[in-house]
Amino acid sequence: MGAEIACPTTTGTATSFSQSSAVRLVNTDSNAHVVSIVETQSGTGIGSFTMPGTSIEVLEKGYTQCVFASNAAVRGAKVGFTN
């Protein structure tokens, strides 16, 4: 539903992916990288997880929650679910 972008690498540049409730993340690197979720850009941390190298995850999050990664090799795109 949106263009794939390199994930920002700081909380101050974290993105909500156009207020998406789901984001498809791809780690294009062979090394693991940490993905973090914050309440809002530069906001309080909610959680984080380590994304293994060359893996794909779908992250469900609140609309205003923002995402950043420890390395720009993690790329993300807004996705939607249908019933």
Phi and psi restraints in degrees (value plus and minus 20) as a CYANA .aco file:
   2 GLY   PHI    -172.5  -132.5
   2 GLY   PSI     146.2   186.2
   3 ALA   PHI     -91.5   -51.5
   3 ALA   PSI     121.9   161.9
   4 GLU   PHI     -94.7   -54.7
   4 GLU   PSI     115.5   155.5
   5 ILE   PHI    -152.4  -112.4
   5 ILE   PSI     137.9   177.9
   6 ALA   PHI     -89.4   -49.4
   6 ALA   PSI     112.8   152.8
   7 CYS   PHI     -84.3   -44.3
   7 CYS   PSI     120.0   160.0
   8 PRO   PHI     -79.3   -39.3
   8 PRO   PSI     138.7   178.7
   9 THR   PHI    -134.4   -94.4
   9 THR   PSI     -10.2    29.8
  10 THR   PHI    -159.6  -119.6
  10 THR   PSI     136.1   176.1
  11 THR   PHI     -83.3   -43.3
  11 THR   PSI     -50.8   -10.8
  12 GLY   PHI     -89.9   -49.9
  12 GLY   PSI     -38.1     1.9
  13 THR   PHI    -135.6   -95.6
  13 THR   PSI     -11.9    28.1
  14 ALA   PHI     -74.3   -34.3
  14 ALA   PSI     130.8   170.8
  15 THR   PHI    -143.2  -103.2
  15 THR   PSI     128.3   168.3
  16 SER   PHI    -111.8   -71.8
  16 SER   PSI     -18.9    21.1
  17 PHE   PHI      32.6    72.6
  17 PHE   PSI      36.2    76.2
  18 SER   PHI      36.2    76.2
  18 SER   PSI      22.7    62.7
  19 GLN   PHI      35.5    75.5
  19 GLN   PSI      22.9    62.9
  20 SER   PHI     -98.7   -58.7
  20 SER   PSI     127.9   167.9
  21 SER   PHI    -112.9   -72.9
  21 SER   PSI     -27.1    12.9
  22 ALA   PHI    -164.6  -124.6
  22 ALA   PSI     117.4   157.4
  23 VAL   PHI    -151.8  -111.8
  23 VAL   PSI     110.3   150.3
  24 ARG   PHI    -109.5   -69.5
  24 ARG   PSI     102.0   142.0
  25 LEU   PHI    -131.2   -91.2
  25 LEU   PSI     118.8   158.8
  26 VAL   PHI    -149.2  -109.2
  26 VAL   PSI     103.5   143.5
  27 ASN   PHI    -112.3   -72.3
  27 ASN   PSI      87.1   127.1
  28 THR   PHI    -103.5   -63.5
  28 THR   PSI     -23.0    17.0
  29 ASP   PHI    -118.6   -78.6
  29 ASP   PSI     136.1   176.1
  30 SER   PHI     -99.9   -59.9
  30 SER   PSI     -31.8     8.2
  31 ASN   PHI    -113.1   -73.1
  31 ASN   PSI     131.6   171.6
  32 ALA   PHI     -94.6   -54.6
  32 ALA   PSI     127.6   167.6
  33 HIS   PHI    -158.1  -118.1
  33 HIS   PSI     129.6   169.6
  34 VAL   PHI    -108.2   -68.2
  34 VAL   PSI     114.2   154.2
  35 VAL   PHI    -129.7   -89.7
  35 VAL   PSI     111.2   151.2
  36 SER   PHI    -139.6   -99.6
  36 SER   PSI     125.7   165.7
  37 ILE   PHI    -137.9   -97.9
  37 ILE   PSI     111.6   151.6
  38 VAL   PHI    -144.1  -104.1
  38 VAL   PSI     135.8   175.8
  39 GLU   PHI     -76.6   -36.6
  39 GLU   PSI     -66.8   -26.8
  40 THR   PHI    -168.2  -128.2
  40 THR   PSI     150.8   190.8
  41 GLN   PHI     -74.7   -34.7
  41 GLN   PSI     108.4   148.4
  42 SER   PHI      45.9    85.9
  42 SER   PSI      -6.0    34.0
  43 GLY   PHI    -108.6   -68.6
  43 GLY   PSI    -193.2  -153.2
  44 THR   PHI     -88.1   -48.1
  44 THR   PSI     118.0   158.0
  45 GLY   PHI     -86.9   -46.9
  45 GLY   PSI     118.9   158.9
  46 ILE   PHI    -123.5   -83.5
  46 ILE   PSI     -59.8   -19.8
  47 GLY   PHI     159.4   199.4
  47 GLY   PSI     155.2   195.2
  48 SER   PHI    -175.9  -135.9
  48 SER   PSI     142.7   182.7
  49 PHE   PHI    -171.6  -131.6
  49 PHE   PSI     136.1   176.1
  50 THR   PHI    -112.8   -72.8
  50 THR   PSI     105.2   145.2
  51 MET   PHI    -116.6   -76.6
  51 MET   PSI      95.6   135.6
  52 PRO   PHI     -79.5   -39.5
  52 PRO   PSI     136.7   176.7
  53 GLY   PHI     -78.3   -38.3
  53 GLY   PSI     125.5   165.5
  54 THR   PHI      29.8    69.8
  54 THR   PSI      20.3    60.3
  55 SER   PHI    -132.6   -92.6
  55 SER   PSI     145.6   185.6
  56 ILE   PHI    -149.2  -109.2
  56 ILE   PSI     114.3   154.3
  57 GLU   PHI    -156.1  -116.1
  57 GLU   PSI     130.1   170.1
  58 VAL   PHI    -130.0   -90.0
  58 VAL   PSI      99.9   139.9
  59 LEU   PHI    -121.9   -81.9
  59 LEU   PSI     101.4   141.4
  60 GLU   PHI    -114.2   -74.2
  60 GLU   PSI     113.8   153.8
  61 LYS   PHI    -169.5  -129.5
  61 LYS   PSI     148.7   188.7
  62 GLY   PHI     -90.4   -50.4
  62 GLY   PSI     132.8   172.8
  63 TYR   PHI     -74.8   -34.8
  63 TYR   PSI     -61.6   -21.6
  64 THR   PHI    -111.2   -71.2
  64 THR   PSI     -27.6    12.4
  65 GLN   PHI     -88.8   -48.8
  65 GLN   PSI     125.5   165.5
  66 CYS   PHI    -137.1   -97.1
  66 CYS   PSI     137.7   177.7
  67 VAL   PHI    -145.8  -105.8
  67 VAL   PSI     121.5   161.5
  68 PHE   PHI    -166.1  -126.1
  68 PHE   PSI     143.6   183.6
  69 ALA   PHI    -149.1  -109.1
  69 ALA   PSI     142.4   182.4
  70 SER   PHI     -96.8   -56.8
  70 SER   PSI     -28.0    12.0
  71 ASN   PHI    -173.2  -133.2
  71 ASN   PSI     120.7   160.7
  72 ALA   PHI     -90.7   -50.7
  72 ALA   PSI     -23.0    17.0
  73 ALA   PHI     -88.5   -48.5
  73 ALA   PSI     -36.8     3.2
  74 VAL   PHI    -103.5   -63.5
  74 VAL   PSI     101.6   141.6
  75 ARG   PHI    -135.2   -95.2
  75 ARG   PSI     130.6   170.6
  76 GLY   PHI    -160.2  -120.2
  76 GLY   PSI     136.5   176.5
  77 ALA   PHI    -167.5  -127.5
  77 ALA   PSI     123.0   163.0
  78 LYS   PHI     -84.8   -44.8
  78 LYS   PSI     113.7   153.7
  79 VAL   PHI    -150.2  -110.2
  79 VAL   PSI     144.1   184.1
  80 GLY   PHI    -150.0  -110.0
  80 GLY   PSI     135.3   175.3
  81 PHE   PHI    -134.5   -94.5
  81 PHE   PSI     124.6   164.6
  82 THR   PHI    -147.4  -107.4
  82 THR   PSI     134.9   174.9
